[in-house]
């Protein structure tokens, strides 16, 4: 039985990853989101998979909420095989003319600070060969940054990649695998309807990549199809 925790699981890529894992019999998923009572798709999935899916309230920018989520999940299991830091935002007008310090900090709080705090709090539940996944983006690539705008989103995800590299070093002696994973350009509220991939295609690739990870992969920045993403 694999125990899997996924943040931001109420819609988009996070929900699709939940659905992908539910195709398997040997998993228990802890689907985390801000308001599970309003997450109707997750509620429906839980009704059809009551033994495999637990909904967990989690406001990723609240330390108290993170610690409460830890207690909730620890009441079900002593360890996690996979933790996917998926929750993210890309909000507001991030053009050079409109970007504000407040918006930068708001996006950083969710996209960069929260994954680190969640990783820290849930570290006692990670064991040798557990997999700590940070959902990044091709827009975090420094070499690929040949366009303007999107200041908060791009820089917050580039910072997420950097903290992943630190975690990879810190957790190497514990044999915990951690990577940054680009899900591709996906048709979601964030990616828009002209994006190349469906959520199902992205999630299928993500799960396949995670399945194949070994300690040789820790610290890598991979795409949903298993290829390297450019730093």
Kinemage of the C-alpha trace (Angstrom):
@kinemage 1
@onewidth
@group {chain A} dominant
@subgroup {mainchain}
@vectorlist {calphas} color= white
{ca unk a 1} P 0.000 0.000 0.000
{ca unk a 2} L 1.348 3.402 -1.018
{ca unk a 3} L 0.381 6.440 1.055
{ca unk a 4} L 0.280 9.557 -1.109
{ca unk a 5} L -0.318 13.183 -0.098
{ca unk a 6} L -1.241 15.766 -2.729
{ca unk a 7} L -1.760 19.482 -2.061
{ca unk a 8} L -4.019 21.654 -4.215
{ca unk a 9} L -5.994 18.544 -5.130
{ca unk a 10} L -9.424 20.060 -5.663
{ca unk a 11} L -8.989 21.038 -9.329
{ca unk a 12} L -6.711 21.074 -12.339
{ca unk a 13} L -3.530 19.024 -12.294
{ca unk a 14} L -3.876 18.120 -8.616
{ca unk a 15} L -7.325 16.612 -9.133
{ca unk a 16} L -6.133 14.760 -12.225
{ca unk a 17} L -3.230 13.249 -10.258
{ca unk a 18} L -5.707 12.051 -7.617
{ca unk a 19} L -7.815 10.460 -10.349
{ca unk a 20} L -4.779 8.839 -11.915
{ca unk a 21} L -3.678 7.229 -8.658
{ca unk a 22} L -7.225 6.048 -7.949
{ca unk a 23} L -6.929 3.778 -10.989
{ca unk a 24} L -4.736 1.653 -8.730
{ca unk a 25} L -5.870 -0.593 -5.895
{ca unk a 26} L -2.765 -0.369 -3.709
{ca unk a 27} L -2.905 3.329 -2.762
{ca unk a 28} L -4.343 5.548 -0.067
{ca unk a 29} L -4.485 9.189 -1.093
{ca unk a 30} L -4.622 12.155 1.249
{ca unk a 31} L -6.114 14.860 -0.951
{ca unk a 32} L -5.448 18.260 0.587
{ca unk a 33} L -7.205 21.509 -0.263
{ca unk a 34} L -8.420 24.650 1.454
{ca unk a 35} L -12.131 23.749 1.673
{ca unk a 36} L -12.860 20.037 1.151
{ca unk a 37} L -16.565 20.626 1.836
{ca unk a 38} L -16.706 22.779 -1.311
{ca unk a 39} L -14.552 20.459 -3.443
{ca unk a 40} L -17.417 18.663 -5.174
{ca unk a 41} L -15.265 16.612 -7.564
{ca unk a 42} L -13.215 15.311 -4.639
{ca unk a 43} L -16.371 14.627 -2.654
{ca unk a 44} L -17.697 12.496 -5.508
{ca unk a 45} L -14.412 10.613 -5.773
{ca unk a 46} L -14.432 9.929 -2.061
{ca unk a 47} L -17.936 8.489 -2.266
{ca unk a 48} L -16.826 6.060 -4.970
{ca unk a 49} L -13.447 5.278 -3.321
{ca unk a 50} L -14.115 5.557 0.437
{ca unk a 51} L -11.279 3.188 1.403
{ca unk a 52} L -8.704 4.878 -0.795
{ca unk a 53} L -9.308 8.608 -0.462
{ca unk a 54} L -9.178 10.877 2.579
{ca unk a 55} L -9.923 14.596 2.215
{ca unk a 56} L -7.742 16.828 4.374
{ca unk a 57} L -8.306 20.557 4.983
{ca unk a 58} L -5.089 22.467 4.315
{ca unk a 59} L -4.444 26.171 3.888
{ca unk a 60} L -0.859 25.981 2.660
{ca unk a 61} L 0.093 29.482 3.835
{ca unk a 62} L -0.979 28.757 7.430
{ca unk a 63} L 1.562 27.040 9.671
{ca unk a 64} L -1.215 26.016 12.060
{ca unk a 65} L -3.168 24.442 9.196
{ca unk a 66} L -0.084 22.549 8.001
{ca unk a 67} L 0.490 21.150 11.485
{ca unk a 68} L -3.184 20.198 11.851
{ca unk a 69} L -3.025 18.396 8.498
{ca unk a 70} L 0.015 16.497 9.754
{ca unk a 71} L -1.926 15.332 12.816
{ca unk a 72} L -4.874 14.307 10.641
{ca unk a 73} L -2.727 12.235 8.300
{ca unk a 74} L -0.723 10.732 11.167
{ca unk a 75} L -3.998 9.441 12.590
{ca unk a 76} L -4.274 7.264 9.464
{ca unk a 77} L -0.669 6.252 8.765
{ca unk a 78} L 2.831 6.567 10.191
{ca unk a 79} L 4.547 7.351 6.884
{ca unk a 80} L 4.145 8.745 3.378
{ca unk a 81} L 5.579 7.152 0.265
{ca unk a 82} L 4.904 10.191 -1.925
{ca unk a 83} L 4.302 13.858 -1.061
{ca unk a 84} L 3.373 16.089 -3.997
{ca unk a 85} L 3.587 19.836 -3.400
{ca unk a 86} L 1.179 20.837 -6.151
{ca unk a 87} L -0.743 23.839 -4.763
{ca unk a 88} L 0.125 27.001 -6.663
{ca unk a 89} L -1.216 30.358 -7.812
{ca unk a 90} L -0.637 32.651 -10.778
{ca unk a 91} L -2.839 35.593 -9.895
{ca unk a 92} L -3.223 39.256 -10.707
{ca unk a 93} L -1.690 41.505 -13.338
{ca unk a 94} L 2.033 40.723 -13.292
{ca unk a 95} L 3.095 43.086 -16.047
{ca unk a 96} L 5.987 45.458 -15.388
{ca unk a 97} L 3.550 48.351 -15.205
{ca unk a 98} L 1.204 46.704 -12.706
{ca unk a 99} L 3.219 44.348 -10.494
{ca unk a 100} L 3.221 45.225 -6.783
{ca unk a 101} L 5.217 44.078 -3.785
{ca unk a 102} L 2.013 42.781 -2.223
{ca unk a 103} L 1.246 40.550 -5.219
{ca unk a 104} L 4.837 39.282 -5.336
{ca unk a 105} L 4.659 38.293 -1.672
{ca unk a 106} L 1.212 36.702 -2.057
{ca unk a 107} L 2.401 34.464 -4.897
{ca unk a 108} L 5.698 33.632 -3.177
{ca unk a 109} L 3.821 32.616 -0.026
{ca unk a 110} L 1.921 29.901 -1.906
{ca unk a 111} L 4.403 28.843 -4.586
{ca unk a 112} L 7.700 28.980 -2.694
{ca unk a 113} L 7.369 29.320 1.060
{ca unk a 114} L 4.487 26.867 1.516
{ca unk a 115} L 6.200 23.893 -0.171
{ca unk a 116} L 9.246 24.354 2.055
{ca unk a 117} L 7.175 24.615 5.228
{ca unk a 118} L 5.099 21.564 4.246
{ca unk a 119} L 8.261 19.594 3.493
{ca unk a 120} L 9.706 20.589 6.864
{ca unk a 121} L 6.600 19.720 8.885
{ca unk a 122} L 5.983 16.414 7.091
{ca unk a 123} L 9.636 15.329 7.146
{ca unk a 124} L 9.024 12.904 10.063
{ca unk a 125} L 6.578 11.014 7.822
{ca unk a 126} L 9.089 10.610 4.988
{ca unk a 127} L 11.242 7.493 5.048
{ca unk a 128} L 14.020 5.974 2.977
{ca unk a 129} L 12.973 6.019 -0.705
{ca unk a 130} L 9.995 8.314 -0.071
{ca unk a 131} L 9.489 10.741 -2.948
{ca unk a 132} L 9.071 14.495 -2.395
{ca unk a 133} L 7.753 16.129 -5.562
{ca unk a 134} L 7.495 19.865 -6.240
{ca unk a 135} L 5.274 20.817 -9.176
{ca unk a 136} L 7.219 23.496 -11.019
{ca unk a 137} L 6.847 24.859 -14.570
{ca unk a 138} L 8.878 25.505 -17.702
{ca unk a 139} L 8.370 29.170 -16.826
{ca unk a 140} L 10.846 28.674 -13.950
{ca unk a 141} L 13.659 28.161 -16.454
{ca unk a 142} L 16.265 30.945 -16.365
{ca unk a 143} L 17.642 30.003 -19.777
{ca unk a 144} L 14.128 29.963 -21.207
{ca unk a 145} L 13.212 33.403 -19.868
{ca unk a 146} L 13.201 35.318 -23.140
{ca unk a 147} L 9.930 37.171 -22.474
{ca unk a 148} L 8.649 39.711 -19.975
{ca unk a 149} L 5.750 39.811 -17.534
{ca unk a 150} L 4.614 37.022 -15.179
{ca unk a 151} L 7.122 38.362 -12.654
{ca unk a 152} L 5.649 36.794 -9.534
{ca unk a 153} L 4.868 33.389 -11.032
{ca unk a 154} L 8.138 32.849 -12.898
{ca unk a 155} L 10.378 33.998 -10.070
{ca unk a 156} L 8.431 32.132 -7.375
{ca unk a 157} L 8.734 28.870 -9.312
{ca unk a 158} L 12.429 29.481 -10.020
{ca unk a 159} L 12.840 29.953 -6.270
{ca unk a 160} L 10.920 26.692 -5.728
{ca unk a 161} L 13.477 24.939 -7.937
{ca unk a 162} L 16.267 26.398 -5.844
{ca unk a 163} L 14.768 25.245 -2.556
{ca unk a 164} L 14.275 21.786 -4.090
{ca unk a 165} L 18.018 21.657 -4.760
{ca unk a 166} L 18.668 22.468 -1.116
{ca unk a 167} L 16.237 19.802 0.040
{ca unk a 168} L 17.865 17.265 -2.281
{ca unk a 169} L 21.185 17.897 -0.550
{ca unk a 170} L 19.782 17.941 2.985
{ca unk a 171} L 17.703 14.784 2.470
{ca unk a 172} L 20.241 12.733 0.531
{ca unk a 173} L 21.598 11.013 3.642
{ca unk a 174} L 18.029 10.014 4.550
{ca unk a 175} L 17.619 8.462 1.082
{ca unk a 176} L 14.605 10.695 0.362
{ca unk a 177} L 14.188 11.486 -3.332
{ca unk a 178} L 13.138 15.039 -4.204
{ca unk a 179} L 12.688 16.637 -7.630
{ca unk a 180} L 11.059 19.582 -9.385
{ca unk a 181} L 8.542 18.471 -12.006
{ca unk a 182} L 7.257 20.514 -14.943
{ca unk a 183} L 3.721 19.277 -15.761
{ca unk a 184} L 3.760 20.805 -19.247
{ca unk a 185} L 1.397 23.438 -20.612
{ca unk a 186} L -1.941 22.104 -19.411
{ca unk a 187} L -5.537 23.115 -20.090
{ca unk a 188} L -6.518 24.368 -16.622
{ca unk a 189} L -7.810 27.624 -15.164
{ca unk a 190} L -4.163 28.639 -14.864
{ca unk a 191} L -2.886 27.291 -18.182
{ca unk a 192} L -5.846 28.393 -20.293
{ca unk a 193} L -7.858 26.495 -22.859
{ca unk a 194} L -5.311 26.904 -25.679
{ca unk a 195} L -2.717 24.836 -23.784
{ca unk a 196} L -1.311 21.724 -25.437
{ca unk a 197} L -2.095 19.051 -22.838
{ca unk a 198} L -5.210 17.793 -21.076
{ca unk a 199} L -4.988 17.338 -17.325
{ca unk a 200} L -5.265 13.580 -17.888
{ca unk a 201} L -2.250 13.518 -20.233
{ca unk a 202} L -0.172 15.581 -17.827
{ca unk a 203} L -1.167 13.538 -14.759
{ca unk a 204} L -0.483 10.250 -16.546
{ca unk a 205} L 3.015 11.464 -17.367
{ca unk a 206} L 3.614 12.818 -13.878
{ca unk a 207} L 2.663 9.527 -12.232
{ca unk a 208} L 4.837 7.568 -14.673
{ca unk a 209} L 7.835 9.807 -13.896
{ca unk a 210} L 7.275 9.447 -10.147
{ca unk a 211} L 7.022 5.653 -10.442
{ca unk a 212} L 10.470 5.453 -12.027
{ca unk a 213} L 12.345 7.777 -9.652
{ca unk a 214} L 15.403 6.496 -7.789
{ca unk a 215} L 18.016 8.221 -5.651
{ca unk a 216} L 19.978 8.832 -8.866
{ca unk a 217} L 17.248 11.314 -9.827
{ca unk a 218} L 17.219 13.411 -6.666
{ca unk a 219} L 17.782 17.089 -7.353
{ca unk a 220} L 16.666 16.886 -10.993
{ca unk a 221} L 14.278 19.216 -12.828
{ca unk a 222} L 12.186 16.936 -15.025
{ca unk a 223} L 9.302 17.314 -17.449
{ca unk a 224} L 6.102 15.274 -17.329
{ca unk a 225} L 7.465 13.088 -20.151
{ca unk a 226} L 10.615 12.220 -18.204
{ca unk a 227} L 12.986 14.484 -20.148
{ca unk a 228} L 15.189 17.127 -18.541
{ca unk a 229} L 13.815 20.625 -18.173
{ca unk a 230} L 16.297 23.410 -18.848
{ca unk a 231} L 17.483 25.279 -15.777
